[in-house]
Amino acid sequence: MMVNPFGSTVAMSMGGTCIPFPTSTPQWKYDVFWSFRGDDARKGFTASCTYPHHSSPSWKPEVFLSFRGDYTRKRFRVSRAFFSPSTPQWKYDVFLSFRGEDSRKGFTDHLYTALESHGIITFRDDPKLQKGESISPGLVTAIEESRFALIVLSESYATSSWCLDELLHILKCMEAREAVLPIFYNVDPSNVRKQTDCFAEAFNKHEKDRVDEKKVRSWRYALAKVANFSGWDSRDWSEAKLVKDIVQVVWKKLRPTLLCHVSNFVAIDSRSKPIIDLCLDATVNHGCFIGIWGMGGIGKTTIARVVYERISHEFEFQIFLADVRSNVEKGGLPHLQKQLLCKIGMEKIDIWEVHEGAAMIRRFLRGKKVLLVLDDVNHLHQLEYLAGNQEWFGLGSRVLITSRDEHLLFKHGVERRFEVEGLNNDDSLQLFSWNAFKKDCPEPSFVHLSNRVANYAKGLPLALKVLGSFLHGRGLTAWKSVLDKLGKICNSEVFETLKISYDGLDDNEKKIFLDIACFFSGEAKDQVREVLEASGFNAHIGIDVLVEKSLLTVNSVGELSMHDLLQEMGREIVRRESPDDPGKRSRLWRRDDINRVLSENTGTETIECIIMDPDEQGAVQVNAKSFSMMKKLRYLKLYDTTLSNELEYLPNSLRFLVWHNFPLKTLPSSFCPEHLVELRMIFSRLEHLWKGIKHSYNLKILELSNSPNLVETPDFRGMPNLERLILEFCNLYEVDQSVGTLERLKVMNLSGCQNLARLPRSVSGLKSLEDLDVSFCLRLEKLPEGLGHVESLERLDVRETAITEPTSSIGLLRNMKELYFGRYQKRSPSRAHLRLPSLSGLQSLTHLSLSNCNLLEGGIPNDIGCLSSLRYLDLSENPLSSLPMSICQLSKLEYLGVSGCDSLQTLIPELPSTISCVEAYNCEALESARVDVIKLFANCFKRVEMQVCTSTHRPGLGCLFVVPGSEIPECFNHRSVGLSISVTLHPGWSTDQKLKGFAVCGIFGRMHRYLNVLKLSINGKACLMAQQRTDLLRRDHLLFFFLPRHEFFTGNEWQNISELEFSFEHKHKPMREEMISGIGMCLVYEEDVEAVI
């Protein structure tokens, strides 16, 4: 049984009858039954018929599909424009030398067709030219312009003086470069070498014809020489397989020259290797679809071509369909299906309908090991009708798809997807240099300018190549002129390439893209989505589509990020809406354009967004009627403005109004904020927002912070959906009682409103309130009694208020996570003491700050130990002499702050084992403390007894603490007077099980406020940094650091460590040596732990 290249199945028999061609339905196992006499034709005519002969235009495609063959080729027919000429010096890839009467209409014809169909340009002489005794000048030239020669040595080859003269010239031109490939067609190579049998008869005839004796000797010598070359003996092959192997060998020999055009590709190996490895992975034996995706110009096609060229010889059929998107747009999908079939030999066919074409492709390629590359795919139907699924192809097949749209690959079931990222700085500079200077580095005088281009391109190969080619051969003046325009004028080639992705978006996606490109790149995804949704866009899906189409990314912290050149492309699209008149563009972001439009009152209905860059210097002049024609304005964001008259009009279409330093006392009375979602006017001169109730049903955020003239809040009854109310540092005396109607309010920030004396009782009815901040409200003496009934409250900040006795209902806030009391000003004995209610109900509390609350002994509730979720407890700056024992019950406590507790004599004997940091600056009375975690005991002047505990250290960080002292302990036997110390370890240290770790000690001088970094380097490479700070030191202090071996040195890598170095550095500025008067280090063994730590 044979399987032919057309996808049909053939049954072969030594004898029998041929049934009529069946229709291609599942009921037939075979399309053709082939009957022949094996002894007569199996290796010749019958095998040759398996090669796809389909030259007759009268045959219909379904008939073509009925012809079978086991001949499967190693290369498809590719565009000569891509591969040929192989190198500039060769006009032909192969010169085919043969005796026409032996094989022209049989073997040689099949071989020639196979070579040509694989893109191997082959010279075959015309029999009409073979007149006369000597070869023509045309043949001589063709031999000299050919890369290789295939010599078909048949029985009558030596009878032709023409052929023998060809052979002489071939050897003269090609022998030295080993480019002669003999095919012994139905002859014994020994007979050729010794000129016996038919070759003896041929030379006897030449001698009888009195051919020049010298020429005959040269012919004999040439035949003897070529017979010793490695070649093919046709007697060992079927004809079809022989042709296949010859084509494959020739192709492999041509590959080095075919690939020469990629020699200057930068980082191509690292970018293509993962894909090549997958393609050649023998364990993935099913048909595998592989996606290569990324933004336009990032190098997807280049990678796909390189992968294709390097592995294509491993496949029976290889097809590279370039620029699918463009070809479908120009000629339609049936035209592209025809191209695919033509590349595998089916040239004279017509396809009128995509389903017909898909059926033919599937039928032809099923069961074949195929490498198919579909480049620049942008619609699902292209994949469905060119490469439907794995069943279309045989085992081991690979389908590579390049696209800008990852979701498209996902929808087609492409599981293996590779994202192509931009080049790094070094590779960018190298690629640019290849194009600008034709070498891998810039000229010395152009290094700085080249780096500017590389930085501008942000790793985009297209931009690097385009700009490099443009600047090639130009002088410094031209370079500087071009670089000054970067970012202002978009390169047309780069622009058009990137715009392809934009053109494929729908209207909703285009508007979202332009909004982000002009205003929101770098902003938080969730916030931008809310802004866009408020404008009526389907932003939830739209942003995802932009990410999938490689137009946008979302970084690890949820911020939207857009490649600089994509952002530039988007802004250029807007600029081209009206190149000369910014008032007719949809979006404005440059200060100069905004100033021109607002000061000259040239705005039109086209303008949708005005968002000013806060980093651009200079005030914008606004006049009374600046916005009168902007009926579609959605976003308005201004910073530094001047306004000569009262503002007469603001568009009612506004969704977002952000105006820093707003110069008026109130908003225009005609403004109706019914569509407004966000209103921010910080540092304004507002006295009141508006009079009466303004219906702003969509308003979610109202921020009027730092508006010193604002003395009253608006009536909130017109804002039922308000979620955030931020009125920091205003001059408010009260908050309107209607605030209680804001059932969706989550955040109320009144911090710094120093004249605010009370909160309305209605605050207790805010069912959704999560964060209440009244810090620095200096006159505020109490909280609403019912505040404890606001079950949603998670954060309450009452620092720097006059509150001394919080409402007892606070203890009912079971969802409370952060609670802050205390003051920042220096403690006064006459100041009232904070009296805390029971805290036992705060089971969700994680942070509790009671700093500087003038807490006395017993002032901390005994039930503090019931706070099962507490991780952070700050008791600093309180006149405490001891801590309540119930603190040891805080099973999740990580941080304890007692700095400034100058009466504190001791910490509790058993701190929770979860604690990782205790800060105890300026605890002058402190006498004892346990050291098993990071601790700071700066300015603790009494002798501190360090009680070593065996509980677990913080993983990977060991023990770090600071205590008063001016002498390094004796056990630190390695010492230095500089900022660093190093120790060379003896070869067997890693096998010593008694070695517990390494300790370092440094002496810091007095009057030194420090934020220092202790750096560990292993074998000269930095690998760990620990930092700590203290307040102003009033005497010398010792910093101790212990690095446990079992926590840091894991695995087998530590066995190779031969040198350790510890060094001190300042966090923000160079550290002077006089800041550290000494440094010591030692290896800590089991018996030394207590002495050292």
Secondary structure, DSSP 8 states (H G I E B T S, - for coil): -EE-TTS-EEEEESS--------SSTT-S-SEEEE--HHHHTTTHHHHHTS-----TTS-HHHHTT---S---SS----HHHH-SSSTT-SEEEEEE--HHHHTTTHHHHHHHHHHHTT--EEE--GGG--SSS--HHHHHHHHTEEEEEEEE-TTGGG-HHHHHHHHHHHHHHGGGT-EEEEE-SS-HHHHHHT-THHHHHHHHHHHTT--HHHHHHHHHHHHHHHTS--EEGGGS-HHHHHHHHHHHHHHHHHHHHTGGGTT-SSHHHHHHHHHHHHT-TT--S-EEEEEE-STTSSHHHHHHHHHHHHGGGSSEEEEE--HHHHHHHH-HHHHHHHHHHHTT--S----SHHHHHHHHHHHHTTS-EEEEEEEE-SHHHHHHHS--GGGS-TT-EEEEEES-HHHHHHTT--EEEE-----HHHHHHHHHHHHTSSSS--GGGHHHHHHHHHHHTT-HHHHHHHHHHHTT--HHHHHHHHHHTTTS--HHHHHHHHHHHHTS-HHHHHHHHHIIIIITTSBHHHHHHHHHHTT--HHHHHHHHHHTTS-EE-TTSBEE--HHHHHHHHHHHHTTSSS-GGGSSEE-SHHHHHHHHHHT---TT--EEE--TTS-S-EEE-TTTTTT-TT--EEEE-SEEESS------TT-SEEEETT--SSS--TT---TT--EEE-TT---S-S-SS----TT--EEE-TT-TT------GGG-TT--EEE-TT---S---GGGGG-TT--EEE-TT-TT-----GGGGG-TT--EEE-TT-TT-----GGGGG-TT--EEE-TTSS-SS--GGGGG-TT--EEEEE-SS---TTS--------TT-TT--EEEEETS---TT-S-GGGGG-TT--EEE--S---SS--GGGGG-TT--EEE-TT-TT--B--SS--TT--EEE-TT-TT--EEEESSEEE-TT--S--EEEE--S--BTTTBEEEEEE-SS--TT--EEESSSEEEEE--TTGGG-TTEEEEEEEEEE-SS---EEEEEEEETTEEEEEEEEE-S--SS-EEEEEEEEHHHHS-TTGGGG--EEEEEEEESSS---GGGEEEEEEEEEEGGGHHHH-
